[in-house]
Every structure is written in structure tokens, then in C-alpha cells.
């Protein structure tokens, strides 16, 4: 199978399966929120807090360590190379790092954040293993343009996790039972046997995995601390267990656009790889400029919408005890829209293999957020939301500038 066959630039976004992949992403996002809503309503703010911290910690680890693996595999397969078994070695390295860091974090904070239950340690380790296979599978399928099957991956994972979560709440009604439902979701997609579609040329030389993944992981580590560490930052600032849960649900539900982009960016990348391979740099630069303009506009709209109806939406979904302040909702909604635009822009740099530039953009955004968090007045959730919005907007602007210059 040739590289041209895998990345036909002219077909753009009209390849078969695109609509189903988008549908799968929407179902996946709604299913993830359904899982959290079921757990939050059944357990309440205090009892659900360990699950929110587990979800947050795993989300950060998976996005920092496993999303770069998915993007690397997608780029390799889209360029006509065979991913397996060669790409399993860097995948194992990233998975092992996540298991050690995640397991260590849970162990250290077991009594403070996880009610002293050691099952959470095993859960975060198994989550890294199951989702490592899932992300490699998504990379193989997206790179080989099996977009409909990517949609099925998203649907199967979501449906299994949600069904297991509902059963766990009804039968046991504990936070740790929801953790096991999360583990089951990651391993469930093995039934799709995605490895059958890895049909590239095994003799083609691969891009350096160490250089690509180190740059990408460096960037996503900063971006995900910005995006997903809000509940942990509130905890570090002395927020109560109830405030941690409120912050978790606010940021989780408001980041629906970004969750969808993470699920579907494998659809964007093969198209951009084709542009980069065809040396159509001006088109990549134009895409980056338009995404920047659209991102700034949408961030402003998101902030206004968050201020006007954000607390009411949370009250409707979860009850009044989960409602944030209007200020927190404003900064969270605006920052998420900026983050979504930055993630799309980053795909230009990923397509060209310039992940070091991506890392610098996110790092500067994180530095700005930390400075704002340090000097800003107010309650912990307000300070965290303001810092998040400032950091994401900084990252978006710098990402676009670097993408245009590339």
C-alpha cells in the first residue's frame, strides 16, 4: 500500500466513514458525561470526589503520554509505514511511565483523596494498559483511513463503560466500583481486532519516535496541566471536597468541544500529513491563521455564554450543589474554546513533525497560568479558572504564530 493511497489530499474530508466517525465522537462525548452524571447524582459531591480525582489524573496521563502515541502511529501509518510491532516499544515505554507516575500519585494521596482504598492504585495502572491499546488502535485505523471503525471504537468504549457504571451504581453504589467500570471500557475495544488494518510497508524507515514523542509529550504535559488539573489545583489551594467536585464537573462538562476534538483529531491529521508531504506549506499556514481568528472569536462567545447560563446548565444537569459561580463559568467556557482552537492548530505542527515548537507554545501558556494563579485574588475556584483562561489564550496565539512560521 503506497503513501499516496493512504493520504489522498484531494479527497479532503470526504473520505468514507467520516460522518460515522463524527457520530461516534459525539456518542463518546455524551457517554462520558452520562457516566459522570450517573455517578455524581448517585453518590453526591463528597462520595464522588475520589472518582473525579481518578478521572482527572488518568485524563492528564493519557493525554500527555498516550495521545502523542496515537498521533505518532497515525502519522506513520498515513505515510505508508507499518506500525506493528515496531511502534509497540515506544508505546510500552509511555505506558510504563504513566503507570508508575499514576500509581505513585494515588498511593501518596490515598488517604487524603481516595478514602484509603488501594483498589484505586490497581485501577489507574490498568487504565493506562487498556487505553494504551485503544490509542494505538485509533492511530492504526485513522492512519489507514478506516474512519468508520474509529467511530465504532469510540462507541464501544463509551457504551461498555456507561453500562458497567450504571450496573455498578445499582449493585454496589461506591466510587471504587465506578473505577472498575472505567477500566473495563478501555479493554473492551479489543473485540474490534483493529490490528488487522495495519497494512503499510514494513521496510519504510520510521520517523524517530523518541524525538517526536518527547516533543509532543512535553507540549501536552503543559497543555493538560492547564486543561485537566483544575480540581487538583483547587485541592492544593485548600478547597473543600465539595468544591473539588464542583470544579471537576464544571471543567469536564464545559470542555465538551475539546473532548470531541481529541476524539476526532485522527481524522484531521491524515489530511494535513498529505498537505505537508505535498509541500503545500501555504495552505497549512492559511489553515493556522483562520483557526486563530475563529478561536479568538469563539473564546469570547464562550465566555459570554458561560457567564449568562453556565451555572444554570450545571444546576439543570446535576443539581444546585454542583453549580459554579458565573465568573468561574465564564473563564472556564472561554478558556475551553481557546484550548480547542489551539489543539486544532497544533495538528499543523504535528503533521510537519515539528513537535518541539508545539511543546514551547504549551509551556509558555502554562507559565502564564501559574503566574496568574499565584498573583490572582479570590477563592480557589475563581483563581484556577482565571489562570486557565489566560494560559489557554496565550498558548493559542503562540501556537498559531509558530504554525504560520513553520
N, C-alpha and C positions, 0 to 999 in steps of 0.2 A: 504493500500500500504506500503510495507516494505522499510526500508532504503536500503537494498541490491538491491531491484528492481530499486531504483532511481539512485543509483551510482555504476553501474557495472564497476569496474575498468578495467576488461579485455577488454571491448569494446573500451576503449580509446576514440579516436576522430573519430571513425567510426559510431557513432550513427546516425540514420536517421535524416535528416534535417540540418546537419552540413554545407553542401555545400550551401544550400539556406540561412542559417544564415550569412555565409560569404558574399554571394552575396548581401544580404540586408545591411550588414555593408558597403560594397563598394558603393552601391547606396546611402546610407545615407550620407557617407562622401562626395561623389561627389555632392549630392543635397545641402548639407550645403554650400559647396564652390560655387555652382551655385547661391544660394541665395545671398551670399555676393558679387559675381562678378556682378550680375544683379544690385544690389543696388549701389555698388561702381561706376560702369560705368554710371548709370543713374543720380546719384546725385553729383558725384565728391568728392574729398577728404574732403573739408570743410563741405559740407552738410551731408555727410555720417558719420562724426565724432560722433554725438550722438548715432547712431545705433551701431557703433563699440564699444563705451563705454558701452552701454546697453548689447550687446552680451558678452563683456568681463566680466562685473560684474556678469551677470547671469551664465556664464560658471564657474566662480570661485565658486559661491554659490552652484550651482547644483553639482559640482564635490566634493566640501568639505562636503556638507550635504546630498545630495541625492544618490550619488554613494555608500557611505557606507550603506545606507538603502537598495539599490539594492543588494549589496554583502551579507548583513545580511540575507535578505529574501532568496536569492539563497542558501546560506549555510544551512539555516533552512529547506527549502523545500527539498534540496538534501539529507539531513539527515533523511528524512521521517516525518518531522513535518508539521503541517498545519499552514499556515501563517496568514490567515484571520479568525476572525477580530483582533486577538491579536497584530499583528505587525503594525496595523494602528496607535496605540497610539504613539510609538516612531517616526513613520513617521510624524504624525501631529506635534510633538514637533520640529523635524528638519525643517519641512516646515515653521512653525511659526517663528523660529529663522531666517531663510532665508528671509522671507517676511519682518520682522522688520528691519533686517540689510540692505537688498537691498532697501527697501522703504526709509529708513533713508539716505542711501548714495545718492540716486537720489535726494531726497528733499534738502539735504545740498548743492549738486553741481548743482542744477537745472539751475541756471543762467549761470554758468561757462561752463558746459559740455553738457547740454540738451536744450539749447536755451530757457529756461524758460517755457517749455511746461509741465504742470503737468500730462499729459496723460502717460508720461514715468513712473511715480510713480505707477499708477494702473497697467501698463504693467508688471513691474518686480514682483509685488505681484502675479498677475495672472499666470505669468510664473512659479513661484515656486509651485503654486497649481496644475497646469496642469501637469507639469513634475514630481511632486511627485507621481501622479497616474501612470504615464508612467514608472517610475523607479521601483515601486512596481510590476507592471505588468511584466516587464522584469525579475525581480527576481523570480516571481512565475513560469513563463514559462521556464526560464533557469534551475531552480532547479528541475522542473518536466520533464526536458529533452524534452521540446516542442520547439526544436531549429528552426524548420521551422516557427513557429508562431512568435518567436523572430524576425526572418527576416522580416516578414510582419509588425511587429511593427515599425521597422526601416524604411521600405519603405513607409508606410502610413504617418508617421510623416513627412518624408522628402518631399514627393510629395505634400502633402497638404500645407506645409509651402512655398515651392517653387512656387506652382501655385498661392497661395494667394499673395506672394511677387511680382510676375510678374504683377498680376492684380492691385496691389496697386501702382506699379510704373507707369503703363499705365494710370490708372484712376486718381490718386492723385499726385504721384511724390513727396512725402515728406518722411522724415525719420520716423516720427511717424506712418505713415501707414505701414511701414515695421515692426515696433514693434508689431502692431496688428496681422500681418501675423505670427510672431514668436509665439504669444500667441495661435493662432488657431492650430498651428502644435502640441503643447503639448496635447491639449484636444482631438485631432482628433482620437487618438488610442483607445478611449473608445468604438468605434464601433466594435472592435475585441472581446470585452467581455472576457478579459483574465482571470478574476476571476473564470471562470468555471473550470479551470485546477488545482485549489488548492485542491488537494485530499489527503493530508497527514493525519497522525494520530493526532487528536486534543488533545489527552491525553499525548503525549510525552512532557517531560519537555524541555523548550526552553533554549538556551544559553542566558546569561544575555545581554539584549540589551544595557543597559547603559554602561557596561564595553566594549563591542565590539564596539559600535558606538563612544564612547568618544575617544578610542584609534585610531580608523580609521579616525574619523573626525579631530583629532589632527594632524595625519600624512598628510592627504590630504589637510588640510588648508595650511601647509607649501609647499607641492608639487604644489598646484595650484597657490599660490602666485608666486612661481618660474616660473610656466608654462604660466599662463594667465595674469599676472599683468604687462607685458611689456609695453602696451600702457599707463597704469596708471602711471608706473614709469617714462616713458618719459614725461608725463604731469607734474609730480611732479618735475622733473628736469628742467622744463621750456621750453620743446619742443613745437613747434607750432602745430596748429590743423592739418596741412598737415602732419607733421612728426608723429603725433599720428596715423593718418590713415595709413601711410606707415608702421609703426611698427605693427599695428594691422593686416594688411593683410599679411605682411611677416611672422609673427609668426603663424597666423591662417592657411595659406596655407602650410607652411613648416611642421606643426605638423600633417599632414595627417596620417602618420603611427600611431601616438599616438591616434588620433581620432578613427581610426579603432580598435585599441586595447581596448579602452574604450567601444566601441560598442560590441565587441566580447568576453570580458573577462568573461562574464557569461558562455561562452562555456568552458573556461579553468577551472574555479573554481570547477564545479561538479566532474571533473576528479581528481583534486588534493585533494578534500574532500574525495574521495574514497581511495586515497593513504594514507591520514592521518588516516582515520578510520580503515584501514587495517594494521596500524603500519608499513608502508613501508617507514621509515624515510630516509633510504639511497638513495632511488630513488628521494625523494624530494630534498635532498642535491645535488645530481648529476645534477638535472634539474637547480638548482640555479647556480651551477658552470658554466655550459655550457651557460646559459643566460648571465652571467657576461662576459665571454670571447667573445661571439658573440656581446654583446652590446658595448664593448670597440672597437672592430674591426669596427662595423658599424658606431660608432660615428666618427672615423677617416675618413672613406669613405664618410660619410655625410658631414663632414667639407670640404673635398676637392671638392666634387660636388657642395656644396653651394658657395664656392669661385669661381669656374670656370663658372657656369651657373646660379647661383641664381638670380642675377639682371636681366639677360636676360629672365628668366622664368616669373618673375613678370612683366616685360615690355610687354611680349607677351600676358599675361593674362589680364592685367589691363591698360597698357599704361605706358609711360616713367615716369610720375609723381608719380607712385606708386613703382618705383624700389628702393630697398635699396642699400647701398654700398656693395662691395664684402666682406668686413670684417664683417659687420652685418650679411650678408647671411651665411658666413662660421660658425660663432658662433651659429647662430640660428639653422642651419641644424644639426650640430654636437650635440648640446645640446638636440635637439628633439630625436635623435636616442638613446642617453643615457637615456632620460626620458622614452622612450618606453621600453627599456630593464629593467629599474628599476620597471616599472609598472607590467611587467610580473613576475619579481622576487617577487614582493610584494604579489602575489597570493599564494605563498607558506606559508607566514606568516598568510594570511587571512584564508587559509584552516585549519591551526592549531589553529586559534583563538588567535594568538599572535600579536594583532594589536598594542600593546604598543611599541613593537620593531619597527614596521613599522613607528610609529609616531616619534621615536627618529631618525631614518635614514633620514627622510624628514626634520626634524627640523635642524639637523646638516647641511644638504645641503643648507637650507635657510640661516643659519647664515653665511656660507661661501660666498653665493651670496651677502648678504648685505655688508659684509666686502669688497668684491671685488668692488661692486658698489660704496662704499664710497671712496676707495683709487684710483680707476682707473681713468686715464686721458681720455680726448677726448669728443666727442659730446654725448648728452644724449642717442641716439640710440645705439652707439658703447658700451658705458659703460653698458647699460642694457643687450645687447646681450652677452657680455663677462661674466658678473655676472651670467647670466642664464646658460651658458655652464659650468662654474666652479661648480655651485651649483648642477646641474643635474648629473655631473660625480661623485661628492662626494657622492650624495645620492645613485647612482647605486652601487658603491663599498661597501659602508656600508650596504646597503640592502642585497647584496649577502652574505657578511660575516655573518650577523645576521641570514639569512635564512639557511645557511650551519650549523651554530652552533645550530640552533633550533632542 
